[in-house]
Amino acid sequence: MTAAEQTEDPFADEAWRAAIEHAAGCLACRTPGAECETGERLLRAYEEAARQARAEELA
């Protein structure tokens, strides 16, 4: 995560941590070209939380 992507939103931080922790222990997530529904769902949850946090920062 780059400095530009970091947010002060605790939900976004939790979502990022959940995605990373899952990916670290998931063979499919660590295999290039493989797909993992859980990993994708966790990553989408993080992306949405980060997007909402950035929108609130700009509002």
Residue pairs with C-beta under 8 A, 6 or more apart in sequence:
1 16
5 50
7 13
7 49
7 50
7 53
7 54
7 57
8 53
8 57
9 49
9 50
9 52
9 53
9 56
11 49
11 53
12 46
12 49
12 50
12 52
12 53
15 42
15 45
15 46
15 49
15 50
16 46
16 50
18 42
18 45
18 46
19 39
19 42
19 43
19 45
19 46
22 29
22 38
22 39
22 42
23 29
23 30
23 39
23 42
24 30
26 36
26 38
26 39
27 34
28 34
28 35
28 36
28 39
29 36
29 39
